Amino acid sequence: MADSKFRDAEEGSSRLFSQLKESLSTAEQKELLLELESEWDRKYGIFLEYSYCQGLADSPMIHKELEKYGIFRL
């Protein structure tokens, strides 16, 4: 949340989600929206886990490349 671009995107999506939720008229529509939000969160969690694991896997190669330019030293 320290990154202003992330914070702005988070605030924007929260605002739009709230507006959409308020515009829905039936309980079924609202439930479907909450289910959609849950599935998006689940998908985002999988993406974050994959990104983290990929970063760990790529770390030695990245460090090696950075060492070529004197940027990183173990």
Number of C-alpha atoms within 10 A of each C-alpha: 8 6 7 9 10 11 12 12 11 13 12 12 12 12 12 12 15 11 11 12 15 10 11 13 9 8 9 10 13 16 13 11 16 14 12 12 13 12 12 12 12 12 11 12 12 12 12 12 11 12 12 12 12 11 13 12 11 11 12 11 12 13 14 15 13 13 13 10 9 9 10 12 10 5
